[in-house]
């Protein structure tokens, strides 16, 4: 299933934010784990969002199937 344009923009935005955070933590703060932990939280939130969206699509498909029966 192809991604929606807003989903692609979200992925690109999160990737850019993660790179900026990692670059800041390494170059300015000189603490790699600080940046890595923030990026891990961003990744976790993104995966949670995808999980919720997948369940919404499954529920919508089941409701549509039950209406047709």
Helices and strands as residue ranges (DSSP letters): H 5-27, H 32-68
